[in-house]
Amino acid sequence: MPLASKKSKKDRFSNKKLLDVPYVVKYKYLGINIDYTMNFTSTLKETSKLISNWDKHQILGYKILSVTQKLSIWKTYFMSKLIHPIITLILLSKSSLKKISSQTSMSIKKCLGINQKLEKEKLFGWLNELTPVEIAEIALLRTLRKLVQIEMKPVNYGFFLRKLSAIPIELAEKYLNGNITKVGIKDFLLLKRSKSIVLEKGKPLEFIQVSDIEWLKFATGELDLYRWKDKTCALCSGELSTNHLMICNGTFNTRKEIEAKIGERADIALRDPTLFNSREKNEHRKIKSFLAEKINSMIISAGRSVG
C-alpha cells in the first residue's frame, strides 16, 4: 500500500515497521522500481528512453523501426514485467488505476515518438492492442478461474469482480463460468475499441513492410496536435491539417494513383486500412505497404519548410 499520496522532502521512514516489515523509500519488484507512493514512473521513463535511443543510434540495425517493431520491443523488455505489479496496484483505488493507465500510455507514446496529447483510445485502437490495465484484468480473471476450478474460490471473490473497470462484469462471469475463452474477452475488447474509432475491423497496420509511423500519426490526427498546428501547406499555401491533405490540389495526383491502384478512394483507404484485411495475404501486404509509402510522401511534401 502507498505510504503517502505524493512525495515530500519531509517524509522519513527510517526505523518504521509494520509487523516487523520495515518501511522503505522504494523497492524493486520483478524489475520495476516502485517508490513509497506506489509510483513507477522512473522505470517507465528509463525504458522508453532506452528504446528511443536504440532507434536513434540504430543499435538494432540500419533500418527505421516500424510501429509494430517498436511496440514489440516495449512489450518484451517492459510490459512482460509490468503485468504483475499492475494486478496488485489496480486493487488499491481508482486513482491508482488512472495513474497506472496514464503512465503506461505515455511511455508507449514516447517509445513510438507520438505526441503525449494523443487520445489513449485512438492510440490503442490503431495499434490493435489491449491496454496494460485490460491485460492485467484478464490475468486476474485467469487466476480466479483457476482457483474456482480447483475448488478454492476466494472468500472475497466478489471484491475482485467489483474492481474490474475495463472488462464488463457480465463478460467476466461468462469467462469464469467457462462459457467464453480468454481470447474471446480479448477479441471483444479490441473490436469494441476499433468500432469506437470507426475502424471496420482490427489490425489496421498489419503486414506493412515500410515505415508506418507517419501513417499512424496521420490516421489518429496526431499531426494536427503539434507538428501541423497553425502551419501552412507547402503545396498550396492552405491551412495544413490531416483533412486538408485529402482535398489539397498538390496531392490530387497521388490520391488518384491510390484510387487507380486499389479501387478505393484515398481518404477512405488511408483512414481505415482494415477494409483490406479480407484480401489474400500477399495482396493485403502489398496494398498496405503501398499506402504507407504514398501517405509518407504526401506528409513530407505538404509539410516541407512550412511556416
C-alpha positions as CSV (number, residue, x, y, z in Angstrom):
1,M,0.0,0.0,0.0
2,P,1.2,3.6,-0.6
3,L,2.8,5.3,2.4
4,A,1.9,8.8,1.0
5,S,-0.3,10.2,-1.8
6,K,2.7,12.2,-3.1
7,K,6.3,12.7,-2.3
8,S,7.6,15.3,0.2
9,K,11.1,16.2,1.4
10,K,9.8,15.9,4.9
11,D,8.9,12.2,4.5
12,R,11.0,10.0,6.8
13,F,10.6,6.2,7.1
14,S,13.8,5.0,8.9
15,N,13.2,2.7,11.8
16,K,9.5,2.4,11.0
17,K,7.9,-1.0,10.6
18,L,4.6,-2.8,10.1
19,L,4.5,-6.3,11.6
20,D,8.3,-6.4,11.6
21,V,8.4,-5.4,7.9
22,P,10.4,-2.2,7.5
23,Y,9.1,0.8,5.6
24,V,11.3,1.7,2.6
25,V,11.6,4.7,0.2
26,K,11.5,2.4,-2.8
27,Y,11.7,-1.3,-3.7
28,K,12.2,-3.4,-6.8
29,Y,9.6,-5.9,-7.8
30,L,10.1,-8.1,-10.9
31,G,12.4,-5.4,-12.4
32,I,10.1,-2.5,-11.6
33,N,11.3,0.3,-9.3
34,I,8.3,1.3,-7.2
35,D,8.5,4.2,-4.7
36,Y,6.6,4.7,-1.5
37,T,3.7,6.4,-3.3
38,M,3.3,3.2,-5.4
39,N,4.6,5.1,-8.4
40,F,6.9,3.5,-11.0
41,T,7.3,6.5,-13.4
42,S,11.1,6.3,-13.2
43,T,11.2,2.8,-14.7
44,L,8.7,3.9,-17.4
45,K,10.9,6.8,-18.4
46,E,14.1,4.8,-18.4
47,T,12.5,2.1,-20.6
48,S,11.0,4.4,-23.1
49,K,14.2,6.5,-23.3
50,L,16.2,3.3,-23.8
51,I,14.1,2.2,-26.8
52,S,14.1,5.7,-28.3
53,N,18.0,5.6,-28.1
54,W,18.1,2.2,-29.7
55,D,16.1,3.6,-32.7
56,K,18.1,6.9,-32.7
57,H,21.5,5.2,-32.7
58,Q,20.4,2.3,-34.9
59,I,21.5,-0.3,-32.3
60,L,19.2,-2.8,-33.9
61,G,20.5,-2.2,-37.4
62,Y,20.3,0.5,-40.1
63,K,16.6,0.3,-40.6
64,I,13.9,2.6,-39.4
65,L,11.8,0.6,-36.9
66,S,8.1,0.2,-37.7
67,V,5.4,0.8,-35.2
68,T,4.9,-2.9,-34.7
69,Q,8.7,-3.5,-34.1
70,K,8.9,-0.7,-31.6
71,L,5.8,-1.9,-29.8
72,S,7.2,-5.5,-29.8
73,I,10.4,-4.3,-28.1
74,W,8.4,-2.3,-25.5
75,K,6.3,-5.3,-24.6
76,T,9.3,-7.7,-24.5
77,Y,11.5,-5.5,-22.3
78,F,9.0,-3.9,-20.1
79,M,5.3,-4.9,-20.4
80,S,6.2,-8.5,-19.5
81,K,7.5,-7.3,-16.2
82,L,4.7,-4.8,-15.6
83,I,1.7,-7.1,-15.5
84,H,2.3,-8.5,-12.0
85,P,2.7,-5.1,-10.3
86,I,-0.4,-3.8,-12.1
87,I,-2.5,-6.7,-10.9
88,T,-1.7,-5.6,-7.4
89,L,-2.0,-1.9,-7.9
90,I,-5.4,-1.9,-9.7
91,L,-6.9,-3.3,-6.5
92,L,-5.8,-0.3,-4.4
93,S,-8.0,2.5,-5.7
94,K,-9.5,4.2,-8.8
95,S,-6.9,7.0,-8.5
96,S,-4.1,4.4,-8.6
97,L,-5.7,2.7,-11.7
98,K,-5.9,6.1,-13.5
99,K,-2.3,6.9,-12.7
100,I,-1.1,3.5,-13.9
101,S,-3.1,3.8,-17.2
102,S,-1.8,7.3,-17.8
103,Q,1.9,6.5,-17.1
104,T,2.0,3.4,-19.3
105,S,0.2,5.1,-22.2
106,M,2.7,8.0,-22.0
107,S,5.6,5.5,-22.0
108,I,4.3,3.8,-25.1
109,K,3.7,7.1,-26.9
110,K,7.3,8.2,-26.1
111,C,8.7,4.9,-27.4
112,L,6.7,5.4,-30.7
113,G,7.5,9.1,-31.0
114,I,3.9,10.0,-30.6
115,N,2.6,13.3,-29.1
116,Q,1.6,12.9,-25.5
117,K,-1.8,14.6,-26.1
118,L,-3.0,11.9,-28.4
119,E,-6.1,10.2,-27.0
120,K,-5.4,6.8,-25.5
121,E,-8.4,5.2,-27.3
122,K,-7.1,6.2,-30.7
123,L,-3.6,5.0,-29.9
124,F,-4.5,1.5,-28.7
125,G,-7.3,1.3,-31.3
126,W,-4.8,1.8,-34.2
127,L,-2.2,-0.4,-32.5
128,N,-4.9,-3.0,-32.1
129,E,-3.5,-3.7,-28.6
130,L,-5.0,-4.2,-25.2
131,T,-4.2,-1.5,-22.6
132,P,-2.0,-2.6,-19.7
133,V,-5.0,-2.5,-17.4
134,E,-7.0,-4.7,-19.7
135,I,-4.1,-7.2,-19.8
136,A,-3.8,-7.1,-16.0
137,E,-7.5,-7.7,-15.5
138,I,-7.5,-10.7,-17.9
139,A,-4.6,-12.1,-15.9
140,L,-6.5,-11.5,-12.7
141,L,-9.6,-13.3,-14.0
142,R,-7.4,-16.2,-15.2
143,T,-6.1,-16.6,-11.7
144,L,-9.6,-16.5,-10.2
145,R,-10.8,-19.1,-12.7
146,K,-8.0,-21.5,-11.8
147,L,-8.9,-21.1,-8.1
148,V,-12.5,-21.8,-8.8
149,Q,-11.6,-24.9,-10.9
150,I,-9.6,-26.4,-8.0
151,E,-12.4,-25.6,-5.6
152,M,-10.5,-22.8,-3.8
153,K,-12.8,-19.9,-4.6
154,P,-11.7,-16.8,-2.6
155,V,-14.0,-15.6,0.2
156,N,-13.7,-12.1,-1.3
157,Y,-14.5,-13.3,-4.8
158,G,-17.0,-10.5,-5.4
159,F,-14.5,-7.9,-4.3
160,F,-12.2,-8.7,-7.2
161,L,-15.0,-8.6,-9.7
162,R,-16.1,-5.2,-8.4
163,K,-12.6,-3.9,-9.0
164,L,-12.8,-4.6,-12.8
165,S,-13.0,-1.3,-14.8
166,A,-12.1,-2.4,-18.3
167,I,-13.9,-5.7,-18.6
168,P,-17.7,-5.8,-18.1
169,I,-18.7,-7.9,-15.1
170,E,-21.2,-9.9,-17.3
171,L,-18.3,-10.8,-19.7
172,A,-16.0,-11.7,-16.7
173,E,-18.7,-14.0,-15.3
174,K,-19.1,-15.8,-18.6
175,Y,-15.3,-16.4,-18.6
176,L,-15.2,-17.6,-15.0
177,N,-18.1,-20.0,-15.8
178,G,-16.3,-21.4,-18.8
179,N,-18.7,-20.0,-21.4
180,I,-16.0,-17.9,-23.1
181,T,-12.2,-18.1,-23.5
182,K,-9.5,-15.6,-22.7
183,V,-9.2,-15.0,-26.5
184,G,-12.9,-14.2,-26.6
185,I,-12.5,-11.4,-24.0
186,K,-9.6,-10.0,-25.9
187,D,-11.5,-10.0,-29.2
188,F,-14.5,-8.4,-27.6
189,L,-12.3,-5.5,-26.2
190,L,-10.4,-5.0,-29.4
191,L,-13.4,-5.0,-31.6
192,K,-15.3,-2.6,-29.3
193,R,-12.4,-0.1,-29.4
194,S,-12.0,-0.5,-33.2
195,K,-15.6,0.4,-33.7
196,S,-15.4,3.3,-31.3
197,I,-12.8,5.0,-33.5
198,V,-14.6,4.0,-36.7
199,L,-12.4,1.1,-37.9
200,E,-14.3,-1.7,-39.6
201,K,-12.0,-4.4,-38.1
202,G,-8.8,-4.8,-36.1
203,K,-5.1,-4.8,-37.1
204,P,-5.0,-1.7,-39.3
205,L,-1.2,-1.6,-39.5
206,E,-0.7,-5.4,-40.0
207,F,1.8,-6.7,-42.7
208,I,3.2,-3.2,-43.5
209,Q,6.8,-3.6,-44.7
210,V,7.8,0.0,-44.8
211,S,7.9,2.8,-42.2
212,D,4.3,3.3,-40.9
213,I,4.8,5.8,-38.1
214,E,3.7,8.8,-40.2
215,W,0.6,6.9,-41.3
216,L,-0.3,6.3,-37.7
217,K,0.2,10.0,-36.9
218,F,-2.0,10.9,-39.9
219,A,-4.8,8.5,-39.2
220,T,-5.0,9.3,-35.5
221,G,-4.9,13.1,-36.1
222,E,-1.6,13.3,-34.1
223,L,-0.1,15.6,-36.8
224,D,-2.8,18.2,-36.0
225,L,-1.9,18.3,-32.3
226,Y,1.6,19.6,-32.6
227,R,3.6,19.4,-35.9
228,W,1.0,20.9,-38.1
229,K,-0.8,23.2,-35.7
230,D,-1.1,26.7,-37.2
231,K,1.0,25.7,-40.2
232,T,0.7,26.3,-43.9
233,C,0.7,23.7,-46.6
234,A,3.8,23.8,-48.7
235,L,1.9,22.6,-51.8
236,C,-0.9,25.1,-52.0
237,S,-0.5,27.6,-49.1
238,G,-3.7,26.4,-47.5
239,E,-4.1,25.7,-43.8
240,L,-2.2,22.5,-43.1
241,S,-4.2,19.6,-41.5
242,T,-4.9,15.9,-42.0
243,N,-8.3,16.8,-43.5
244,H,-6.7,19.3,-45.9
245,L,-4.2,16.7,-47.1
246,M,-7.2,14.7,-48.6
247,I,-8.5,17.7,-50.6
248,C,-5.3,19.6,-51.4
249,N,-4.6,20.2,-55.1
250,G,-1.0,19.3,-54.5
251,T,-1.9,15.8,-53.5
252,F,-4.5,15.3,-56.2
253,N,-2.3,13.1,-58.5
254,T,-1.2,10.9,-55.6
255,R,-4.8,10.4,-54.4
256,K,-5.8,9.4,-58.0
257,E,-2.9,7.0,-58.2
258,I,-4.1,5.3,-55.0
259,E,-7.7,5.1,-56.3
260,A,-6.5,3.5,-59.6
261,K,-4.2,1.1,-57.8
262,I,-6.6,-0.3,-55.1
263,G,-10.1,0.7,-56.4
264,E,-11.0,2.8,-53.4
265,R,-11.0,6.5,-52.6
266,A,-7.7,7.6,-50.9
267,D,-9.3,9.3,-47.9
268,I,-11.3,6.2,-47.1
269,A,-8.4,3.7,-47.6
270,L,-5.9,5.8,-45.6
271,R,-8.3,6.3,-42.7
272,D,-9.4,2.7,-42.5
273,P,-6.9,0.2,-43.9
274,T,-8.8,-2.6,-42.1
275,L,-11.1,-2.6,-45.2
276,F,-8.4,-4.7,-46.9
277,N,-8.0,-7.3,-44.2
278,S,-10.1,-9.8,-46.1
279,R,-7.8,-9.7,-49.1
280,E,-5.3,-12.5,-49.8
281,K,-2.2,-12.2,-47.5
282,N,0.3,-11.1,-50.2
283,E,-2.2,-8.7,-51.8
284,H,-3.0,-7.4,-48.3
285,R,0.7,-6.8,-47.6
286,K,1.3,-5.0,-50.9
287,I,-1.7,-2.7,-50.6
288,K,-0.8,-1.6,-47.1
289,S,2.8,-1.1,-47.9
290,F,1.9,0.9,-51.0
291,L,-0.5,3.1,-49.0
292,A,2.2,3.7,-46.3
293,E,4.6,4.9,-48.9
294,K,2.1,7.2,-50.5
295,I,0.9,8.8,-47.3
296,N,4.6,9.3,-46.2
297,S,5.3,11.0,-49.4
298,M,2.2,13.3,-49.1
299,I,3.1,14.2,-45.5
300,I,6.7,15.1,-46.3
301,S,5.7,17.2,-49.4
302,A,2.9,19.1,-47.7
303,G,4.9,19.8,-44.5
304,R,8.2,20.7,-46.1
305,S,9.5,24.1,-45.0
306,V,6.2,25.2,-43.6
307,G,6.0,28.4,-41.6
